[in-house]
Each structure stands twice: as C-alpha cells, then as structure tokens.
Amino acid sequence: MQITQIDTQLCTIGEGPVWDVAEQALYFIDILGKKVLRFDPASGETRSWAVPDVIGSMALRAKGGAIVALTNGVHTLDFESGACEMLARHSDLNETVQLADGKVDRRGRFIVGSSDRTMKEPRGKLYTLGLDATLREIDDDLFLSNGPCWSPDDEILYHSDSIRNTVFAYDYDIATGTATNRRAWASTEALGGIPDGATIDTDGCMWMAICEGQKVVQFRPDGGLERVIDMPVKCPSSVMFGGPALDQLYVTSLSPAFLGRQATPLDGCTFVIEGLGATGLPEPRYAA
C-alpha cells in the first residue's frame, strides 16, 4: 500500500470527491473556498470554478456540467460559462440550516443532507432531488449530515450523523427513492474522530474518512471494522475510488486553520492510496 500526495490545489475544506469514469478525472470541492475543482491525473492539470456561496457537495449531471448543493438550495453549474443558477430550494433551508454532503443513486436521483449551522440542534434533514427538480424530505433529526452511499445491490442506504459519531443504515427503495427503517450500523467513537465522507466497494465494504481521527477505515457489510489506515493529516474528509480500474482511493482533507488551530503543510491536501486490493463502483450522474 502506498499513500501519495497529489499535486493539486490546496483546500481550506477539501470535500466531496467524485471520480468521472468517462473523463478519467477527479472532481472535488473546497467548501469555504467556494470552488469546484477538477484534477486530471494524466496531465496533472487542475481546473476550478467559483460558486457564489459555501458549497456542501456536488455531482456531475447527465446533461453536462454539474449540480452543486449551496447553503440555500441545489444549483446547476455550467462548466463552459461558469454560470450557477438555482435548480431546487426548500423552505427548511434558512439562516440556521444549510445543505451538506450528497451523492447520486443509481437511478439518477441526488440524495443530499442538511445540517444545523451551529451543530448543536438536530435541525438537519435528508432529502431526495428527483428528476422533477423538487427536494423532498426522506429523514430528519440530524445534527451534521454526511457520507451518503449505497450497497452494491441498492437495497441499503448508508448515511452518517457526524455529531452523533454514528453511521445509520436504511432500507432503500431504488424504485421510489425512499428510505425507511433507520438503524445504527456503526460507531466511530473508538476511532478518535467523526464519520465523514464515505464510499462502497464492489464487495459491499464501506471506506470512510475519520475526520479528526487521522484515519481512513474499512467497515465490513455487517458494520464491523475491517481495516484502519493511518493518514498523514489529522482531518481526512472524504474518499472516492478512481483510476482506470477504480482501484485507487482518493482522499480529500481539510485544514484546521479555519477553526483557529495550527495547521501542518499537508492539511488541505488531496491524496491517493494505491495497493488496497479493493475496487469501487462507477459514480452515477444526476439524470435531469
């Protein structure tokens, strides 16, 4: 196994990596930097697009460009012009609640959570953005929404509340995009950090960044801890399989400097882990 720092832009809060199989490129975001970035491993080139507000997550779009979850709603982002326009908003999003992490299911819906801005009240919710560009609530009672991802058979949705240090599992109906039977699936309390961005491999194992814990971990499908990888930064933030064979794990990170804490030179860097012996699944695009 080898961990390598990628020569790309340093982020304040690097998050939300998305590997695009068609382009063989890695997209990711800088939350407070208000940017979407694209790294091309073949050329080493990084492009960036500015968005008008704090960004919680992004997904590529079947029609081209991307959708971005900003504080007040989901917007479209045109890669050619850089234009960012409102696509869907919800009345729950206000000065106390903002959109956070999100991913696309294999029917092309965008599942995105929201979080309490103070992280002290369970005001956050989980939404589905369907092809009609309407945000519909599918769960509530969340402090800090993070890491949505699905089992390979689409029957389980995983999603974390970072403040509770808990990963939840839901029964997921891929036909309707509804999630039921929320139950605790795994805890990160013993890992020294909070559950952050996650992805699922072809064997149904979850790979997750443990922010503040300086780790990336692998959970088995039963929620048991399989593997712990020590990272060179305290705050890894999210993970995504990429590369031609989808066997390289990209890891974003954040800098604690925005919290007024001392940062190291590697904080906010993006990394790739090779030689894990695991393979990821292609990331879908938002279908509308």
Solvent accessible surface area in square Angstrom, and as a share of the most:
residue,aa,sasa,rsa
1,M,121,0.54
2,Q,113,0.50
3,I,53,0.27
4,T,54,0.31
5,Q,90,0.40
6,I,15,0.08
7,D,129,0.67
8,T,28,0.16
9,Q,64,0.29
10,L,113,0.56
11,C,5,0.03
12,T,51,0.29
13,I,17,0.09
14,G,1,0.01
15,E,13,0.06
16,G,10,0.10
17,P,3,0.02
18,V,11,0.06
19,W,6,0.02
20,D,9,0.05
21,V,68,0.39
22,A,94,0.73
23,E,69,0.31
24,Q,61,0.27
25,A,0,0.00
26,L,0,0.00
27,Y,3,0.01
28,F,0,0.00
29,I,0,0.00
30,D,10,0.05
31,I,32,0.16
32,L,74,0.37
33,G,30,0.29
34,K,78,0.33
35,K,73,0.31
36,V,0,0.00
37,L,1,0.01
38,R,41,0.15
39,F,17,0.07
40,D,28,0.15
41,P,56,0.35
42,A,103,0.80
43,S,78,0.50
44,G,40,0.38
45,E,95,0.42
46,T,35,0.20
47,R,111,0.41
48,S,49,0.32
49,W,18,0.06
50,A,78,0.61
51,V,9,0.05
52,P,93,0.58
53,D,43,0.22
54,V,32,0.18
55,I,0,0.00
56,G,10,0.10
57,S,1,0.01
58,M,3,0.01
59,A,4,0.03
60,L,5,0.02
61,R,39,0.14
62,A,63,0.49
63,K,148,0.63
64,G,39,0.37
65,G,13,0.12
66,A,1,0.01
67,I,0,0.00
68,V,0,0.00
69,A,0,0.00
70,L,2,0.01
71,T,12,0.07
72,N,60,0.31
73,G,0,0.00
74,V,0,0.00
75,H,17,0.08
76,T,26,0.15
77,L,3,0.01
78,D,64,0.33
79,F,31,0.13
80,E,167,0.75
81,S,83,0.54
82,G,30,0.29
83,A,45,0.35
84,C,32,0.19
85,E,115,0.51
86,M,67,0.30
87,L,45,0.23
88,A,7,0.05
89,R,151,0.55
90,H,43,0.19
91,S,107,0.69
92,D,39,0.20
93,L,21,0.10
94,N,65,0.33
95,E,138,0.62
96,T,45,0.26
97,V,7,0.04
98,Q,47,0.21
99,L,3,0.01
100,A,14,0.11
101,D,10,0.05
102,G,5,0.05
103,K,20,0.09
104,V,5,0.03
105,D,1,0.01
106,R,90,0.33
107,R,134,0.49
108,G,4,0.04
109,R,31,0.11
110,F,0,0.00
111,I,0,0.00
112,V,0,0.00
113,G,0,0.00
114,S,0,0.00
115,S,6,0.04
116,D,0,0.00
117,R,105,0.38
118,T,80,0.47
119,M,90,0.40
120,K,156,0.66
121,E,79,0.36
122,P,52,0.33
123,R,105,0.38
124,G,0,0.00
125,K,47,0.20
126,L,0,0.00
127,Y,0,0.00
128,T,13,0.07
129,L,0,0.00
130,G,11,0.11
131,L,105,0.52
132,D,81,0.42
133,A,29,0.23
134,T,58,0.33
135,L,9,0.04
136,R,122,0.44
137,E,78,0.35
138,I,31,0.16
139,D,26,0.13
140,D,64,0.33
141,D,59,0.31
142,L,0,0.00
143,F,36,0.15
144,L,26,0.13
145,S,1,0.00
146,N,13,0.07
147,G,1,0.01
148,P,0,0.00
149,C,5,0.03
150,W,14,0.05
151,S,10,0.06
152,P,54,0.34
153,D,88,0.46
154,D,24,0.13
155,E,110,0.49
156,I,49,0.25
157,L,0,0.00
158,Y,5,0.02
159,H,1,0.00
160,S,0,0.00
161,D,0,0.00
162,S,0,0.00
163,I,66,0.34
164,R,79,0.29
165,N,35,0.18
166,T,22,0.13
167,V,0,0.00
168,F,19,0.08
169,A,2,0.02
170,Y,2,0.01
171,D,60,0.31
172,Y,14,0.05
173,D,64,0.33
174,I,35,0.18
175,A,65,0.50
176,T,81,0.47
177,G,0,0.00
178,T,61,0.36
179,A,12,0.09
180,T,82,0.48
181,N,92,0.47
182,R,71,0.26
183,R,88,0.32
184,A,76,0.59
185,W,41,0.14
186,A,13,0.10
187,S,65,0.42
188,T,0,0.00
189,E,127,0.57
190,A,108,0.83
191,L,17,0.09
192,G,54,0.52
193,G,8,0.08
194,I,46,0.23
195,P,0,0.00
196,D,7,0.03
197,G,0,0.00
198,A,0,0.00
199,T,11,0.06
200,I,7,0.03
201,D,1,0.01
202,T,67,0.39
203,D,109,0.57
204,G,9,0.09
205,C,15,0.09
206,M,1,0.00
207,W,2,0.01
208,M,0,0.00
209,A,0,0.00
210,I,0,0.00
211,C,7,0.04
212,E,49,0.22
213,G,8,0.08
214,Q,80,0.36
215,K,44,0.19
216,V,0,0.00
217,V,0,0.00
218,Q,21,0.09
219,F,5,0.02
220,R,92,0.33
221,P,70,0.44
222,D,107,0.56
223,G,13,0.12
224,G,18,0.17
225,L,77,0.38
226,E,94,0.42
227,R,81,0.30
228,V,65,0.37
229,I,4,0.02
230,D,105,0.54
231,M,5,0.02
232,P,58,0.36
233,V,3,0.01
234,K,95,0.40
235,C,1,0.01
236,P,0,0.00
237,S,0,0.00
238,S,3,0.02
239,V,0,0.00
240,M,2,0.01
241,F,2,0.01
242,G,0,0.00
243,G,2,0.01
244,P,120,0.76
245,A,63,0.49
246,L,20,0.10
247,D,59,0.30
248,Q,41,0.18
249,L,0,0.00
250,Y,7,0.03
251,V,0,0.00
252,T,0,0.00
253,S,0,0.00
254,L,18,0.09
255,S,13,0.08
256,P,8,0.05
257,A,56,0.44
258,F,83,0.35
259,L,99,0.49
260,G,72,0.69
261,R,98,0.36
262,Q,171,0.76
263,A,41,0.31
264,T,78,0.45
265,P,127,0.80
266,L,57,0.28
267,D,8,0.04
268,G,1,0.01
269,C,10,0.06
270,T,2,0.01
271,F,3,0.01
272,V,16,0.09
273,I,0,0.00
274,E,66,0.29
275,G,59,0.56
276,L,13,0.06
277,G,84,0.81
278,A,10,0.08
279,T,53,0.31
280,G,3,0.02
281,L,47,0.23
282,P,77,0.49
283,E,38,0.17
284,P,32,0.20
285,R,72,0.26
286,Y,0,0.00
287,A,43,0.34
288,A,18,0.14
